[in-house]
Amino acid sequence: MAIPLVSMSANAGDSLVDVRSVDPTIMVELRYAGRNNLLGQPLYPHGTRALARPEVASALASAQAFLRRYQYGLKIWDAYRPVAVQAKLWGASHNSDYVANPEMGAGSMHSWGIAVDATLVDSWNNPVRMPSDFDDFTPAAMWRYLGPSRQVRADVGLLQNAMLRAGFWGSRTEWWHYTIAHWQKYLPPEKAKSAAQILATHWEGGL
């Protein structure tokens, strides 16, 4: 059963849950809790958990069940992200193809608890080789893999299939980024409208 947790953001309200309380088999490695990220420093307090809205966590559990049939599993690199952290990422990049400006539209879908960054692990929970690492702002990070490896193509395709089946949309510029398909219902109407205008020109948005 999902365990309700107090939100750290006015955006997401107070309806966030720990993803692993819904499915403890999902691996978590929050990149912004360590140094292996865009800024090269921890942006989350020690012990931060992967939080998301209950419907998002349930959808991740569905994706996990699908992947288990093929001896794979999910690893979450990021989930709910405070607006203050989003502002730091925007300040370091100023690249709207990859990072959402927190002052434009609805900002990052992560800050509403309705987006996650995910990759694959194998049946032993070891990392699976994917098109790129996290926070890779190069053509290698694009949704459509154009590299030479058949195995990488198959694995990223499996992740995409699992997430799409579970009710997520992907991102044109980041193979690891997924937003719940019915994201508009989680935002105030004025935010949803402005976000839709931005997302129409930026695929499903950035980081």
Disulfide bonds with the S-S distance in Angstrom:
none
